[in-house]
């Protein structure tokens, strides 16, 4: 009886220690409010720690749990390989593992399994999270976008000819190779390679030698054993853009929270200016914003120093800068020696209280020439009410008298408010939610 109690106590102590390790992994770089902040997002995603044994999940979103059918207790502390099954394409898994080894992003379509055994295709976007202070990756963000409708493609080798069939829950490839063997007879479950940290684990049944064709040689050997290539489901561009928007928003949230602990995180070893360039707004949002014929910029308050992440063509024409010279910079680069600091202070205070602001401020173009800027700044909120961006709309009023500050009956402020409204509609609608009124 005493031995049984000792074993039980030891198991409880180990579980408690493991739970504490997972908790510290998430809270230490960010803040105690990290879970509450992440819980507001409706995306399906997990955060994993490659420096804990077996690269476990340390956070799982509510959307991820609903999508897979698992409870949070069944997910936390486990490696993501539990989502894989017999029909999961091992080449895709290898691609993910190689991205983890190289500490880089990757995007793949992959077949996963729910708790009840049913299958689903999802577009998986992996992104590393680097600690600026430590100079190393501390987490990986994995976001899953279910593919309800997609074009099914069969990848076939030179020795096999396949036809594709698509069942909603279990898409497969069927057919015969040139020698008459049925492709469906392949036993593809024997040699699965699992999703895990390549820094801490060896590939379990396939040596990988990128320099000597190890991966490709292993595929050739598998084909000789009767293991055929897998059915794939190609993601649509809209799914890819949705995933990119989700990853960008979550990374911005992590960056913002990490500033509270002074342990700034980035999506790669770079400064925030590079981060703004490397994690741009989605192309769909960029296209929508390009239709707004005003001089304006969009800045991200969740990145360090609140850099510009979008600049309109008219803004570039007004200031004389190129897009590359603007993205990643704080708007203060337009200021100069005679800029009224009272106006700058007013803008800063309005951002602190998340309110709109209008000032007339002296700014400078790239060539050094000054111009009076009738500037209107305003927060742009997402559907949940959280500030996603700040927009700044500029009007050059240097040579315009007060009596001429109208255009077709519209005052300057009315034109700027119209631009702000258009930006808000574009941002909210392209986050996958109808704009609120």
LOPAVO-934459 format. One record per atom (N, C-alpha, C): x, y, z. Coordinates in steps of 0.05 Angstrom, whole numbers, padded with zeros to 5 digits, always signed. Example, Ala and Ser with C-alpha at 12.3 -4.5 7.8 and 13.67 -1.06 7.14 Angstrom:
BEGIN
+00264-00114+00156
+00246-00090+00156
+00264-00066+00156
+00257-00045+00142
+00273-00021+00143
+00258+00001+00157
***
This chain:
BEGIN
+00017-00024+00000
+00000+00000+00000
+00017+00025+00000
+00040+00024+00016
+00057+00047+00017
+00070+00053-00009
+00078+00031-00024
+00091+00035-00050
+00071+00048-00070
+00046+00040-00069
+00025+00051-00086
+00022+00081-00081
+00023+00089-00056
+00020+00117-00049
+00044+00133-00059
+00068+00121-00057
+00092+00135-00066
+00091+00140-00096
+00082+00119-00111
+00079+00121-00140
+00059+00142-00147
+00036+00142-00133
+00015+00162-00139
+00025+00190-00133
+00038+00194-00110
+00049+00220-00103
+00069+00230-00123
+00086+00211-00133
+00106+00218-00152
+00094+00226-00178
+00072+00212-00187
+00059+00219-00212
+00046+00246-00210
+00033+00252-00186
+00020+00278-00182
+00040+00300-00182
+00064+00295-00170
+00084+00316-00170
+00095+00321-00197
+00098+00300-00214
+00108+00303-00241
+00088+00319-00258
+00062+00312-00255
+00042+00326-00270
+00041+00356-00263
+00043+00361-00236
+00043+00389-00227
+00067+00404-00238
+00090+00392-00238
+00114+00405-00248
+00112+00410-00278
+00100+00391-00293
+00097+00395-00322
+00077+00417-00327
+00055+00418-00312
+00035+00439-00316
+00048+00467-00310
+00064+00469-00290
+00077+00494-00283
+00096+00502-00305
+00110+00483-00317
+00129+00489-00338
+00115+00500-00363
+00092+00489-00369
+00076+00499-00392
+00066+00527-00386
+00057+00532-00361
+00047+00558-00354
+00069+00579-00355
+00092+00573-00345
+00114+00592-00346
+00124+00597-00374
+00123+00577-00391
+00131+00581-00419
+00115+00602-00433
+00089+00604-00426
+00071+00623-00439
+00072+00650-00425
+00073+00651-00398
+00070+00676-00384
+00096+00692-00382
+00119+00679-00380
+00144+00694-00375
+00151+00713-00398
+00148+00706-00423
+00156+00726-00444
+00135+00747-00448
+00111+00742-00439
+00089+00761-00446
+00078+00774-00420
+00056+00765-00410
+00045+00776-00385
+00025+00756-00373
+00016+00762-00349
-00004+00744-00337
-00030+00744-00351
-00035+00764-00368
-00061+00766-00382
-00059+00754-00410
-00038+00739-00415
-00034+00727-00442
-00058+00710-00451
-00068+00693-00433
-00090+00675-00441
-00116+00691-00448
-00122+00711-00431
-00146+00727-00436
-00143+00742-00462
-00119+00752-00468
-00115+00767-00493
-00118+00749-00517
-00107+00725-00516
-00109+00706-00539
-00136+00694-00542
-00151+00692-00520
-00178+00679-00521
-00197+00696-00537
-00191+00721-00542
-00210+00738-00556
-00210+00732-00586
-00189+00718-00596
-00187+00712-00624
-00203+00687-00631
-00217+00688-00654
-00233+00665-00662
-00218+00646-00680
-00192+00651-00685
-00177+00633-00702
-00172+00606-00689
-00166+00587-00705
-00158+00560-00696
-00128+00559-00695
-00116+00560-00671
-00087+00560-00670
-00076+00549-00644
-00051+00541-00645
-00037+00532-00621
-00010+00546-00620
+00001+00547-00595
+00029+00557-00591
+00044+00535-00579
+00068+00529-00590
+00084+00507-00580
+00112+00517-00571
+00124+00502-00553
+00151+00510-00542
+00171+00488-00551
+00190+00495-00569
+00209+00476-00579
+00231+00469-00559
+00232+00484-00537
+00253+00479-00517
+00244+00463-00493
+00219+00454-00494
+00209+00435-00474
+00209+00408-00488
+00216+00387-00473
+00218+00360-00485
+00193+00353-00501
+00198+00344-00525
+00177+00335-00544
+00161+00358-00556
+00171+00382-00553
+00158+00405-00567
+00128+00406-00563
+00119+00410-00538
+00090+00408-00533
+00075+00434-00538
+00049+00431-00539
+00030+00454-00541
+00028+00467-00514
+00032+00493-00513
+00029+00508-00487
+00004+00525-00487
-00008+00529-00511
-00034+00544-00512
-00049+00533-00536
-00076+00529-00532
-00094+00520-00553
-00118+00538-00552
-00126+00550-00575
-00149+00568-00576
-00175+00552-00575
-00196+00566-00568
-00222+00553-00567
-00231+00543-00594
-00224+00558-00615
-00230+00549-00642
-00216+00523-00649
-00191+00520-00641
-00176+00496-00646
-00190+00472-00632
-00198+00476-00607
-00211+00454-00592
-00237+00446-00605
-00253+00465-00614
-00279+00459-00627
-00274+00444-00653
-00253+00453-00668
-00247+00441-00694
-00239+00412-00691
-00223+00406-00670
-00212+00379-00668
-00228+00361-00649
-00245+00372-00632
-00261+00356-00614
-00248+00349-00588
-00224+00358-00583
-00209+00353-00559
-00215+00374-00538
-00211+00366-00512
-00212+00386-00491
-00185+00399-00487
-00184+00421-00473
-00158+00434-00468
-00139+00416-00453
-00150+00401-00433
-00133+00383-00418
-00121+00360-00434
-00135+00353-00456
-00125+00332-00473
-00104+00342-00493
-00101+00368-00496
-00084+00379-00516
-00058+00391-00504
-00061+00406-00482
-00038+00419-00470
-00017+00399-00461
+00008+00404-00468
+00030+00386-00460
+00035+00364-00480
+00020+00363-00502
+00024+00342-00522
+00036+00354-00547
+00052+00337-00561
+00062+00345-00587
+00039+00344-00607
+00040+00361-00627
+00018+00363-00647
+00015+00339-00664
+00032+00319-00662
+00030+00296-00679
+00004+00280-00675
-00010+00285-00652
-00035+00269-00647
-00056+00276-00668
-00053+00297-00683
-00072+00304-00704
-00067+00288-00730
-00045+00274-00731
-00038+00259-00755
-00050+00231-00754
-00052+00218-00778
-00063+00191-00779
-00052+00177-00804
-00064+00153-00810
-00053+00137-00832
-00052+00150-00859
-00071+00169-00864
-00071+00181-00891
-00058+00208-00892
-00046+00217-00869
-00031+00242-00869
-00005+00239-00886
-00001+00257-00905
+00021+00255-00923
+00048+00260-00908
+00066+00241-00908
+00090+00243-00893
+00109+00264-00906
+00107+00268-00932
+00123+00289-00945
+00116+00316-00934
+00090+00321-00929
+00081+00347-00918
+00092+00350-00890
+00091+00328-00874
+00101+00329-00847
+00131+00335-00847
+00146+00323-00865
+00174+00329-00868
+00179+00358-00874
+00162+00370-00890
+00165+00398-00897
+00161+00416-00873
+00142+00408-00856
+00138+00423-00831
+00162+00420-00812
+00172+00396-00810
+00194+00391-00792
+00219+00406-00801
+00224+00407-00827
+00247+00421-00838
+00244+00451-00832
+00220+00462-00834
+00216+00490-00828
+00222+00496-00799
+00214+00477-00781
+00220+00480-00753
+00250+00480-00748
+00264+00461-00762
+00293+00459-00759
+00307+00484-00767
+00297+00496-00789
+00309+00521-00799
+00298+00546-00787
+00278+00542-00769
+00266+00565-00754
+00254+00585-00774
+00238+00576-00792
+00226+00593-00812
+00196+00586-00815
+00182+00604-00828
+00153+00599-00833
+00149+00579-00855
+00126+00566-00855
+00118+00550-00877
+00087+00548-00878
+00077+00543-00902
+00048+00540-00906
+00043+00515-00922
+00027+00497-00912
+00021+00472-00926
-00009+00465-00922
-00019+00449-00941
-00045+00437-00937
-00040+00409-00927
-00054+00401-00905
-00049+00375-00893
-00075+00362-00883
-00076+00336-00885
-00099+00320-00876
-00095+00314-00846
-00113+00322-00829
-00112+00316-00800
-00136+00300-00791
-00135+00292-00766
-00156+00275-00755
-00168+00288-00730
-00194+00287-00727
-00207+00296-00703
-00207+00274-00682
-00216+00280-00658
-00216+00261-00636
-00234+00237-00643
-00256+00242-00658
-00274+00220-00665
-00265+00203-00689
-00241+00210-00700
-00230+00195-00721
-00236+00205-00749
-00254+00224-00751
-00260+00236-00778
-00237+00253-00787
-00234+00255-00813
-00212+00271-00824
-00221+00298-00834
-00203+00316-00836
-00209+00343-00847
-00183+00354-00859
-00186+00368-00881
-00163+00382-00893
-00161+00410-00881
-00136+00419-00875
-00133+00446-00866
-00108+00458-00877
-00109+00484-00881
-00085+00499-00890
-00070+00508-00865
-00046+00497-00861
-00031+00501-00837
-00009+00522-00842
-00009+00543-00826
+00011+00564-00828
+00027+00564-00802
+00053+00558-00806
+00071+00557-00783
+00089+00582-00783
+00092+00594-00760
+00109+00618-00757
+00125+00618-00732
+00151+00623-00733
+00168+00623-00709
+00164+00650-00694
+00168+00649-00668
+00167+00673-00651
+00194+00675-00638
+00209+00697-00645
+00236+00701-00634
+00236+00720-00610
+00253+00714-00592
+00258+00733-00570
+00280+00752-00578
+00274+00778-00578
+00295+00797-00585
+00317+00798-00564
+00309+00794-00539
+00328+00795-00517
+00347+00771-00517
+00336+00747-00522
+00352+00722-00521
+00364+00715-00548
+00353+00727-00570
+00364+00721-00596
+00358+00693-00606
+00337+00681-00597
+00330+00654-00605
+00299+00651-00608
+00291+00630-00621
+00262+00624-00623
+00253+00613-00596
+00230+00624-00587
+00220+00614-00561
+00194+00599-00565
+00179+00605-00586
+00154+00591-00591
+00150+00588-00621
+00132+00570-00628
+00121+00569-00655
+00091+00573-00654
+00081+00589-00672
+00052+00593-00675
+00043+00576-00699
+00023+00559-00694
+00011+00543-00715
-00018+00549-00718
-00026+00560-00741
-00054+00568-00746
-00066+00550-00767
-00089+00538-00761
-00103+00520-00779
-00128+00532-00791
-00130+00532-00817
-00154+00542-00831
-00167+00518-00845
-00190+00508-00835
-00204+00485-00847
-00211+00492-00876
-00207+00472-00894
-00214+00475-00922
-00240+00460-00928
-00262+00475-00929
-00288+00463-00933
-00292+00457-00963
-00281+00474-00980
-00283+00470-01009
-00256+00476-01021
-00246+00457-01036
-00219+00461-01048
-00217+00442-01072
-00196+00448-01088
-00191+00432-01112
-00173+00409-01104
-00181+00384-01109
-00165+00361-01101
-00146+00353-01123
-00121+00348-01115
-00100+00342-01134
-00086+00317-01125
-00079+00299-01144
-00064+00275-01138
-00036+00279-01147
-00017+00276-01129
+00011+00276-01137
+00019+00248-01144
+00030+00244-01168
+00037+00217-01176
+00066+00216-01185
+00078+00192-01182
+00106+00188-01190
+00106+00180-01219
+00130+00177-01231
+00132+00169-01259
+00123+00141-01264
+00122+00124-01243
+00114+00097-01247
+00085+00092-01239
+00070+00113-01233
+00042+00109-01225
+00024+00128-01239
+00000+00119-01245
-00021+00136-01256
-00045+00134-01238
-00054+00158-01228
-00076+00159-01209
-00100+00174-01219
-00123+00166-01210
-00147+00183-01212
-00155+00190-01185
-00167+00214-01182
-00174+00223-01155
-00203+00219-01150
-00209+00211-01125
-00237+00211-01116
-00238+00227-01090
-00260+00241-01086
-00261+00259-01063
-00286+00252-01046
-00281+00240-01023
-00301+00237-01003
-00299+00259-00983
-00321+00269-00972
-00320+00293-00955
-00302+00288-00931
-00304+00264-00918
-00289+00259-00894
-00264+00243-00899
-00261+00230-00922
-00238+00214-00926
-00229+00214-00955
-00218+00235-00965
-00209+00237-00992
-00186+00217-00997
-00186+00202-01019
-00165+00183-01025
-00158+00185-01055
-00136+00172-01061
-00128+00168-01089
-00131+00139-01096
-00143+00133-01118
-00145+00105-01127
-00135+00103-01155
-00127+00078-01163
-00118+00075-01191
-00099+00051-01192
-00086+00048-01215
-00066+00026-01218
-00040+00038-01228
-00018+00026-01220
+00007+00034-01231
+00012+00019-01257
+00034+00025-01270
+00039+00013-01296
+00042-00017-01295
+00047-00028-01270
+00050-00056-01267
+00025-00070-01257
+00003-00055-01255
-00022-00067-01248
-00028-00068-01218
-00011-00056-01201
-00016-00057-01173
-00034-00035-01165
-00055-00041-01148
-00073-00020-01139
-00059-00001-01120
-00062+00025-01125
-00049+00045-01107
-00061+00044-01080
-00087+00037-01079
-00101+00038-01053
-00091+00016-01034
-00075-00003-01044
-00065-00025-01028
-00041-00017-01012
-00030+00007-01017
-00006+00016-01003
-00011+00019-00973
+00007+00009-00957
+00005+00012-00928
+00021+00036-00920
+00008+00060-00919
+00023+00085-00915
+00026+00091-00885
+00016+00075-00867
+00017+00081-00839
+00043+00071-00825
+00059+00055-00840
+00082+00043-00827
+00105+00062-00822
+00107+00083-00838
+00131+00099-00837
+00125+00129-00833
+00105+00135-00816
+00098+00163-00811
+00121+00177-00797
+00127+00202-00806
+00146+00219-00792
+00129+00241-00778
+00134+00245-00753
+00117+00261-00737
+00127+00290-00734
+00108+00308-00728
+00113+00336-00724
+00126+00339-00697
+00151+00349-00696
+00164+00353-00670
+00188+00371-00675
+00202+00377-00654
+00225+00395-00656
+00250+00380-00666
+00260+00389-00689
+00283+00375-00701
+00308+00381-00685
+00307+00401-00667
+00331+00407-00651
+00334+00386-00629
+00312+00373-00621
+00312+00356-00598
+00307+00326-00605
+00297+00321-00630
+00291+00293-00637
+00304+00286-00663
+00311+00261-00666
+00319+00251-00692
+00295+00242-00707
+00296+00241-00734
+00274+00230-00749
+00273+00200-00742
+00250+00191-00737
+00248+00164-00724
+00252+00141-00744
+00244+00144-00769
+00248+00122-00787
+00258+00131-00814
+00270+00155-00816
+00280+00164-00842
+00303+00184-00838
+00327+00176-00844
+00350+00195-00842
+00347+00217-00862
+00350+00242-00852
+00348+00265-00870
+00376+00277-00875
+00384+00277-00900
+00409+00289-00907
+00404+00307-00931
+00400+00333-00925
+00393+00351-00947
+00415+00353-00967
+00440+00349-00959
+00462+00351-00977
+00466+00327-00995
+00456+00304-00987
+00461+00280-01002
+00435+00267-01011
+00413+00282-01011
+00388+00272-01021
+00375+00251-01004
+00379+00253-00977
+00368+00233-00959
+00338+00232-00960
+00325+00256-00961
+00295+00256-00962
+00285+00243-00987
+00297+00250-01010
+00288+00240-01035
+00294+00210-01038
+00317+00201-01027
+00323+00173-01028
+00303+00157-01012
+00295+00168-00989
+00275+00154-00972
+00249+00151-00987
+00241+00172-01002
+00216+00170-01017
+00218+00148-01038
+00241+00146-01051
+00245+00125-01071
+00243+00097-01059
+00255+00095-01035
+00254+00069-01021
+00225+00062-01013
+00210+00082-01004
+00182+00078-00996
+00166+00069-01020
+00171+00081-01044
+00156+00074-01067
+00161+00045-01074
+00187+00036-01071
+00193+00008-01076
+00179-00011-01056
+00173-00001-01032
+00159-00017-01013
+00129-00017-01018
+00120-00002-01037
+00091-00001-01042
+00077+00023-01030
+00092+00042-01019
+00080+00065-01007
+00077+00087-01029
+00052+00094-01035
+00047+00113-01057
+00045+00141-01047
+00048+00160-01064
+00045+00188-01056
+00016+00195-01050
+00012+00215-01035
-00014+00221-01023
-00031+00240-01039
-00057+00238-01033
-00076+00257-01044
-00072+00284-01030
-00073+00306-01045
-00070+00332-01033
-00094+00350-01039
-00099+00369-01022
-00121+00388-01025
-00110+00416-01025
-00112+00429-01048
-00100+00455-01051
-00118+00477-01039
-00106+00494-01022
-00120+00516-01010
-00126+00538-01030
-00148+00552-01027
-00155+00574-01044
-00139+00599-01034
-00137+00619-01052
-00123+00643-01044
-00136+00657-01021
-00163+00655-01019
-00177+00668-00997
-00170+00654-00970
-00166+00628-00971
-00158+00613-00947
-00130+00622-00938
-00113+00625-00957
-00085+00633-00951
-00084+00661-00940
-00100+00679-00951
-00101+00706-00941
-00113+00708-00913
-00133+00691-00908
-00146+00690-00881
-00125+00680-00861
-00109+00660-00868
-00089+00650-00850
-00068+00670-00845
-00059+00685-00866
-00038+00705-00863
-00048+00728-00844
-00073+00736-00847
-00085+00756-00830
-00085+00747-00801
-00093+00722-00797
-00093+00711-00770
-00066+00710-00757
-00046+00700-00772
-00019+00699-00761
-00008+00727-00755
-00013+00746-00773
-00004+00773-00769
-00017+00785-00744
-00043+00781-00740
-00057+00793-00717
-00047+00780-00691
-00043+00754-00691
-00034+00741-00666
-00005+00748-00660
+00012+00749-00680
+00040+00758-00675
+00041+00786-00664
+00024+00803-00675
+00023+00831-00665
+00014+00832-00636
-00005+00815-00629
-00014+00813-00601
+00008+00803-00583
+00023+00783-00591
+00045+00773-00575
+00067+00794-00572
+00072+00809-00594
+00092+00830-00592
+00084+00851-00572
+00059+00859-00573
+00048+00879-00555
+00050+00870-00526
+00042+00845-00521
+00043+00835-00493
+00071+00832-00483
+00090+00825-00501
+00118+00821-00493
+00131+00847-00484
+00120+00869-00494
+00131+00895-00486
+00125+00901-00457
+00104+00890-00447
+00096+00894-00419
+00117+00882-00400
+00130+00860-00409
+00150+00847-00393
+00179+00855-00402
+00180+00873-00422
+00205+00882-00433
+00222+00859-00445
+00207+00840-00455
+00220+00817-00469
+00208+00815-00497
+00214+00835-00512
+00202+00838-00539
+00206+00813-00556
+00184+00804-00569
+00186+00782-00588
+00180+00792-00616
+00192+00779-00636
+00188+00785-00664
+00184+00759-00679
+00176+00761-00704
+00172+00736-00719
+00198+00727-00733
+00220+00741-00728
+00246+00732-00738
+00267+00750-00724
+00292+00744-00728
+00314+00759-00716
+00316+00786-00730
+00301+00806-00722
+00301+00831-00735
+00290+00853-00718
+00292+00877-00727
+00280+00900-00713
+00251+00903-00721
+00237+00920-00707
+00208+00923-00713
+00203+00934-00741
+00222+00950-00751
+00218+00961-00778
+00218+00938-00798
+00236+00919-00794
+00237+00895-00812
+00212+00879-00808
+00202+00877-00783
+00178+00861-00778
+00154+00873-00793
+00152+00899-00794
+00130+00912-00809
+00132+00906-00838
+00156+00903-00849
+00159+00897-00877
+00154+00867-00883
+00162+00850-00863
+00161+00822-00868
+00134+00810-00861
+00118+00823-00845
+00091+00814-00839
+00071+00836-00847
+00069+00841-00873
+00052+00862-00883
+00022+00855-00879
+00005+00875-00884
-00023+00870-00884
-00029+00852-00908
-00051+00838-00907
-00058+00819-00928
-00061+00834-00955
-00057+00819-00977
-00060+00831-01003
-00088+00840-01008
-00108+00825-00997
-00136+00833-01001
-00142+00860-00988
-00131+00864-00964
-00135+00890-00950
-00120+00912-00965
-00096+00906-00974
-00080+00925-00990
-00095+00934-01015
-00107+00915-01029
-00122+00922-01053
-00146+00940-01046
-00160+00933-01024
-00183+00949-01016
-00175+00977-01008
-00153+00980-00994
-00143+01007-00986
-00134+01023-01010
-00123+01010-01030
-00113+01024-01054
-00135+01038-01069
-00160+01030-01064
-00183+01043-01078
-00191+01070-01065
-00180+01075-01041
-00186+01099-01027
-00168+01122-01037
-00178+01140-01051
-00162+01161-01064
-00157+01185-01045
-00141+01180-01025
-00133+01200-01005
-00104+01195-00998
-00091+01215-00987
-00065+01212-00975
-00068+01202-00946
-00060+01177-00941
-00063+01167-00914
-00043+01144-00909
-00038+01139-00884
-00021+01116-00875
-00036+01100-00854
-00029+01075-00852
-00039+01057-00831
-00016+01049-00813
-00018+01053-00787
+00003+01046-00768
-00006+01024-00749
+00012+01007-00741
+00005+00985-00723
+00014+00991-00695
-00005+00996-00676
+00002+01003-00649
+00013+00980-00632
+00011+00955-00643
+00020+00932-00628
+00049+00925-00634
+00061+00938-00654
+00089+00934-00659
+00105+00956-00646
+00130+00950-00640
+00147+00969-00626
+00150+00995-00643
+00146+01017-00630
+00149+01044-00642
+00127+01050-00662
+00106+01034-00662
+00082+01039-00678
+00089+01046-00707
+00100+01027-00722
+00109+01032-00749
+00086+01034-00769
+00091+01046-00792
+00072+01047-00814
+00073+01020-00828
+00049+01008-00833
+00047+00983-00846
+00033+00985-00874
+00022+01009-00879
+00011+01014-00906
+00013+01044-00911
+00020+01051-00936
+00021+01079-00944
+00008+01082-00972
-00010+01100-00975
-00024+01104-01000
-00006+01117-01021
-00012+01114-01046
+00003+01126-01067
+00004+01157-01065
-00019+01168-01057
-00021+01197-01055
-00003+01207-01032
+00000+01191-01011
+00018+01199-00989
+00046+01199-00999
+00054+01180-01015
+00081+01179-01026
+00086+01203-01045
+00066+01210-01060
+00068+01233-01078
+00071+01259-01062
+00056+01261-01040
+00056+01285-01024
+00083+01289-01010
+00095+01267-01000
+00119+01269-00984
+00145+01265-01000
+00143+01252-01023
+00167+01248-01040
+00182+01223-01033
+00173+01207-01014
+00186+01183-01005
+00176+01159-01022
+00193+01138-01024
+00184+01113-01036
+00171+01096-01014
+00157+01075-01023
+00143+01058-01003
+00163+01044-00985
+00186+01035-00996
+00206+01021-00979
+00218+01040-00958
+00218+01066-00964
+00229+01085-00945
+00210+01092-00923
+00184+01085-00927
+00163+01092-00908
+00156+01069-00890
+00152+01045-00902
+00143+01022-00886
+00163+01015-00864
+00152+01011-00840
+00169+01005-00817
+00178+01029-00801
+00173+01053-00811
+00180+01077-00796
+00157+01088-00781
+00163+01101-00758
+00143+01117-00744
+00139+01143-00759
+00114+01154-00758
+00107+01178-00773
+00123+01203-00766
+00139+01201-00744
+00154+01225-00736
+00175+01233-00756
+00182+01216-00776
+00202+01223-00795
+00194+01247-00812
+00168+01254-00811
+00158+01278-00826
+00163+01304-00811
+00170+01302-00785
+00174+01325-00769
+00202+01338-00774
+00205+01363-00767
+00230+01377-00771
+00234+01398-00749
+00253+01416-00753
+00261+01434-00732
+00239+01454-00725
+00222+01461-00744
+00201+01481-00738
+00174+01469-00733
+00173+01442-00730
+00147+01429-00725
+00137+01437-00697
+00112+01445-00695
+00101+01453-00670
+00097+01429-00651
+00112+01429-00629
+00111+01406-00611
+00084+01403-00596
+00070+01425-00594
+00043+01424-00582
+00025+01406-00598
+00027+01408-00625
+00011+01390-00642
+00019+01361-00639
+00046+01356-00637
+00056+01329-00633
+00046+01317-00607
+00046+01333-00586
+00036+01324-00560
+00007+01318-00561
-00009+01334-00575
-00037+01328-00578
-00043+01302-00592
-00027+01296-00613
-00030+01270-00627
-00023+01247-00608
-00001+01250-00594
+00007+01228-00576
-00013+01223-00554
-00024+01244-00543
-00044+01241-00522
-00070+01228-00532
-00077+01235-00556
-00102+01223-00568
-00098+01193-00572
-00074+01184-00580
-00068+01156-00584
-00069+01141-00557
-00059+01154-00536
-00059+01141-00509
-00087+01135-00499
-00106+01153-00506
-00134+01148-00497
-00151+01137-00520
-00139+01129-00542
-00152+01115-00564
-00175+01132-00575
-00169+01158-00581
-00189+01176-00592
-00178+01189-00618
-00197+01201-00633
-00190+01215-00657
-00177+01242-00651
-00163+01253-00670
-00149+01279-00666
-00146+01293-00692
-00149+01320-00693
-00144+01336-00717
-00126+01359-00710
-00104+01362-00725
-00085+01383-00720
-00075+01394-00747
-00065+01419-00746
-00051+01430-00770
-00022+01432-00762
-00005+01417-00774
+00022+01414-00765
+00042+01417-00789
+00065+01429-00783
+00085+01433-00803
+00101+01408-00807
+00101+01396-00831
+00116+01372-00837
+00136+01378-00859
+00153+01359-00865
+00175+01362-00885
+00175+01339-00905
+00178+01346-00930
+00181+01326-00951
+00209+01315-00951
+00214+01294-00968
+00240+01282-00970
+00261+01302-00979
+00254+01321-00996
+00273+01341-01006
+00277+01364-00987
+00265+01362-00964
+00269+01382-00943
+00249+01405-00944
+00232+01407-00964
+00213+01429-00966
+00190+01425-00946
+00182+01446-00932
+00161+01443-00912
+00133+01446-00925
+00113+01435-00911
+00085+01439-00920
+00068+01437-00895
+00046+01452-00896
+00027+01451-00874
+00008+01428-00878
+00007+01410-00859
-00008+01385-00861
-00033+01387-00843
-00057+01387-00855
-00082+01385-00840
-00085+01355-00835
-00077+01346-00811
-00075+01318-00805
-00098+01308-00787
-00111+01286-00794
-00131+01274-00778
-00123+01245-00772
-00121+01239-00746
-00114+01211-00738
-00138+01199-00724
-00141+01172-00727
-00164+01159-00714
-00157+01129-00710
-00167+01118-00688
-00164+01089-00684
-00182+01073-00703
-00173+01050-00712
-00189+01032-00729
-00192+01006-00713
-00216+01001-00705
-00222+00978-00687
-00231+00954-00703
-00226+00930-00692
-00237+00906-00705
-00265+00901-00694
-00278+00879-00701
-00306+00874-00694
-00310+00871-00664
-00288+00863-00650
-00291+00859-00621
-00286+00885-00606
-00280+00907-00620
-00275+00933-00607
-00247+00939-00601
-00229+00921-00607
-00200+00925-00601
-00188+00941-00623
-00170+00960-00616
-00157+00977-00636
-00137+00959-00652
-00141+00957-00678
-00124+00941-00695
-00102+00958-00708
-00110+00983-00716
-00091+01002-00729
-00098+01030-00721
-00080+01049-00729
-00087+01077-00729
-00084+01087-00757
-00103+01103-00766
-00101+01115-00793
-00095+01145-00790
-00077+01154-00807
-00071+01183-00808
-00076+01193-00836
-00095+01212-00839
-00103+01223-00865
-00091+01252-00867
-00075+01256-00889
-00062+01282-00892
-00074+01298-00915
-00075+01325-00911
-00082+01344-00932
-00063+01367-00931
-00051+01373-00954
-00033+01395-00957
-00049+01421-00959
-00047+01438-00939
-00063+01463-00939
-00044+01487-00940
-00020+01483-00949
+00000+01505-00949
-00010+01530-00964
-00021+01525-00988
-00029+01548-01005
-00060+01551-01005
-00073+01541-00986
-00103+01543-00985
-00111+01561-00962
-00125+01582-00969
-00136+01599-00948
-00160+01587-00935
-00168+01597-00912
-00191+01586-00898
-00216+01587-00915
-00220+01608-00931
-00244+01610-00947
-00245+01590-00970
-00222+01578-00976
-00222+01559-00998
-00220+01530-00989
-00222+01525-00963
-00219+01499-00952
-00244+01482-00955
-00255+01481-00979
-00278+01464-00986
-00273+01453-01013
-00285+01430-01019
-00283+01417-01045
-00309+01405-01052
-00323+01417-01072
-00350+01408-01080
-00369+01408-01056
-00367+01428-01040
-00385+01430-01017
-00376+01415-00992
-00354+01400-00995
-00344+01384-00972
-00321+01399-00958
-00322+01401-00932
-00299+01413-00918
-00277+01393-00917
-00252+01403-00910
-00229+01385-00909
-00234+01363-00888
-00247+01370-00866
-00251+01350-00845
-00271+01329-00854
-00291+01337-00870
-00310+01318-00881
-00297+01298-00899
-00278+01307-00916
-00264+01290-00934
-00247+01269-00918
-00234+01279-00897
-00218+01261-00881
-00234+01241-00866
-00257+01249-00856
-00274+01230-00842
-00284+01209-00861
-00289+01217-00886
-00298+01197-00906
-00276+01176-00911
-00251+01185-00912
-00229+01167-00916
-00226+01148-00893
-00229+01159-00868
-00227+01142-00844
-00249+01121-00844
-00273+01129-00852
-00295+01110-00853
-00290+01087-00873
-00279+01094-00896
-00273+01074-00916
-00252+01055-00907
-00232+01065-00892
-00211+01048-00881
-00223+01029-00861
-00240+01039-00843
-00252+01022-00823
-00269+00999-00835
-00284+01006-00856
-00300+00985-00869
-00282+00964-00881
-00261+00973-00895
-00243+00954-00907
-00229+00935-00887
-00220+00946-00865
-00206+00930-00844
-00225+00910-00832
-00249+00919-00824
-00267+00901-00810
-00278+00879-00829
-00285+00886-00853
-00296+00867-00871
-00276+00846-00879
-00250+00854-00882
-00230+00835-00891
-00217+00820-00868
-00226+00824-00844
-00219+00807-00822
-00238+00784-00819
-00256+00782-00839
-00275+00760-00840
-00301+00766-00825
-00305+00791-00816
-00329+00798-00801
-00342+00822-00815
-00368+00822-00816
-00382+00845-00827
-00377+00869-00811
-00373+00892-00823
-00368+00917-00808
-00391+00924-00790
-00385+00933-00766
-00405+00942-00747
-00411+00972-00752
-00435+00979-00745
-00443+01007-00749
-00440+01023-00723
***
